[in-house]
Amino acid sequence: MPTTKILLDESEIPTHWYNVISDLPNPPAPYLTPDGKPLTPDMMTSIFAPALVEQEMSTQRWIPIPEEVREIYRLWRPSPLYRAHRFEAALGTPAKIYYKYEGVSPAGSHKPNSAVAQAYYNKIAGIKRLATETGAGQWGSALALAGQMFGLSVRVYMVKVSYQQKPFRRSMMETWGAEVIPSPSQLTQAGRQALAKDPDCPGSLGMAISEAVEEAASRPDTNYTLGSVLNHVLLHQTIIGQETRKQLEQVGDYPDVIFAPCGGGSNVGGMMFPFLADKAAGKAIRLVPVEPTSCPTLTRGHYAYDFGDSAGLTPLMLMFTLGHDFLPPSIHAGGLRYHGDSALVSQLCHDGILEPIAVPQLATFQAGILFAKTEGILPAPESNHAICAAMEEALQCKQTGEPKTILFTLSGHGHFDLASYDKYLAGELSDLDYPAETLQQSLQNLPNITRS
Amino acid sequence: MPTTKILLDESEIPTHWYNVISDLPNPPAPYLTPDGKPLTPDMMTSIFAPALVEQEMSTQRWIPIPEEVREIYRLWRPSPLYRAHRFEAALGTPAKIYYKYEGVSPAGSHKPNSAVAQAYYNKIAGIKRLATETGAGQWGSALALAGQMFGLSVRVYMVKVSYQQKPFRRSMMETWGAEVIPSPSQLTQAGRQALAKDPDCPGSLGMAISEAVEEAASRPDTNYTLGSVLNHVLLHQTIIGQETRKQLEQVGDYPDVIFAPCGGGSNVGGMMFPFLADKAAGKAIRLVPVEPTSCPTLTRGHYAYDFGDSAGLTPLMLMFTLGHDFLPPSIHAGGLRYHGDSALVSQLCHDGILEPIAVPQLATFQAGILFAKTEGILPAPESNHAICAAMEEALQCKQTGEPKTILFTLSGHGHFDLASYDKYLAGELSDLDYPAETLQQSLQNLPNITRS
């Protein structure tokens, strides 16, 4: 019987993170302050641990993973690489489909890969508390877990509507000892202002970011952490792609195409960056970030300097963006509802090295349910985007007869997302798409800054 | 760094189930009909697949696992054995603590080990539909998954109060294609009678069993399945203990004591039966089923013939029981709320080979939360019972200085049980214990049958 799970021993957890900046064909554009000047490391260390700021700006190819971080990784890593025999059979495809399953972490997604590293570096910098935001709850859970592992207090500003609709993500964070605050709250100036305007304000990721940043900036014992977008977050995630390469080598295979869901870019960077050198060396490999048509940052956004949050408090980054005041509709893949994207992922898309696509919501659930019925694992709605793209590729192979090797990241399980499955099964979900004019509107408000 | 996860390759999934009946010091007592006559295989095949009835009564020591079943097991098995380094450190114990983690199955518990086997044997018997009941939802989820894997329709009668309180377990079953009916329902005579008496009846496991059995008995295309208690269910679970033995050998260790949560006995049988021969051969190993003080079947029940369900529709089994009309209070470890226990587990307790204990609810949550904070995994409330017992043993070792080897079954994750954690953290849970008179009451209604 052919292998189903390709496992690595925990001694094979990568010893270094891979820094793609060292291999980019073009140097990355600097982050800018709102008045257009390059951001200095000093400005970042007021809310980030020094080691993380160093990683954010590093050009060193391989950055060693501290033993203390690898020790925590051992609780669930290396994660398994699966050959999707039963999914392939259901599709009747000649393609081979592999998926790297990151849902085995205690928090249920790939997010702890960076949360553990961030908690560690803050701990050794003498920081006692971490503040962060969470939308769907995956990053908040990951940081709650990681903070607990290193004895740090964690406060999570959770978008109020999620706080109310997803009580179990909140309970999970509280069980790991974190404090969860519905945002907007009375604890920050940003929150109080929002509540003064509208006491029933449901909150947004942008608002929660503002509250967490404000708290970190105003308390010397507290730092801020972010679960995606930034270079150091994508750096930490590269253990995913490194492990996957080893696992595929073990069965003598190599992907023709890789799919990963894309919101802020941590999945894409984590899986794809370790394959970029091969592509640069002429290997025929397609690297495809998959985003929702309802938030089509990479496929329909502008490549321009923009803020990372909706209120305009963060530095400016050169990235694909739909405009920082673009409000994505409430599709159920909460992790993919972001107006912008990682600067590194954006640049690689701009340079034609990554080839993003967008898929509509209903197709992602259809694919996810077929996957659950054949492979057993119930995927997160975010992961369904990658499954959907992999399925379409496999069905094309069926038509052409090509036995391609398809790889995708199954970034998490859907145990806390069953309300979305319910709605899909009840026929209450729909696809969302935008006429060009709608997107044009939010794109008009981009900051008037061009790359120097 | 010492190993954290002890893994086996999927080629090492056991090839046989271990049938403890072949090694019992005393032969098991026969199942009886309500009038006291031994149950014949014919009576069982009206609702069970013939191969399962054969296994129920078999005295063969090793029963081969069909390749089709092992193929599905490969989706998550062998499950990992963990060394609980961080939990040990938090307790400051000289003991070594290992746990076998069964929450890696797609349904999140050990239940699919038997569900897959039961679905397979029904499939090859030409059965098209399966009917079953579920309380907390773990067995229903497992059967929904297993039915889907073999193309069988599954109908799950879910205790109405659980159906309403645990909508996500229901969604999970529906995503895998099962039909979930709140019980009591209008679909069966038993259900209609209950609703006629009380239209707002919240249901009970006993009622749901009656509905599923009635449906299976009245439809030739439909069979009934059960997730615990019966010999063949415990048989299928013995892969847990077999894998664990191998994993411990790999690190050169052997347990001084094993703990497993005990409701109907499938965890206990699964983990402990494969260690019984060693004990019989004189090995000093303690085998300890752990039950809640609020449903103290093994520690305070009678060893007597009793019905398996509350309505008295099932055969009579010689077992420890609190009386078939004992209504356990709504503690949150739903899987441990059963008035009786597996006949095999009961007999081994009666013979002094298994040494059951009972633990109170608050202590189980306290232990489970310390475990989650150190090992990361958020355990099911049922599993917390084993964690609690392991923790007490480890703390005793701290006092005596003994470096014992402690092993327990972490039977599932708690992703669908966070409402219970919420209540615990809010101080809304309490311990439950019974004055002797209360237990005496339900024990008065035992059927007047003694072993022939």
Interface residues (C-beta under 8 A of the other chain):
Chain A: M1 T3 T4 K5 L7 D9 E10 E67 E71 R74 L75 W76 R86 V104 S105 P106 A107 G108 L145 Q148 M149 P167 F168 S171 M172 E174 T175 W176 G177 I369 A372 K373 E375 G376 I377 L378 H415 F416 L418 A419 Y421 D422 L425
Chain B: M1 T3 T4 K5 L7 D9 E10 E67 R70 E71 R74 L75 W76 R86 V104 S105 P106 A107 G108 L145 Q148 M149 P167 F168 S171 M172 E174 T175 W176 G177 I369 A372 K373 E375 G376 I377 L378 H415 F416 L418 A419 Y421 D422 L425
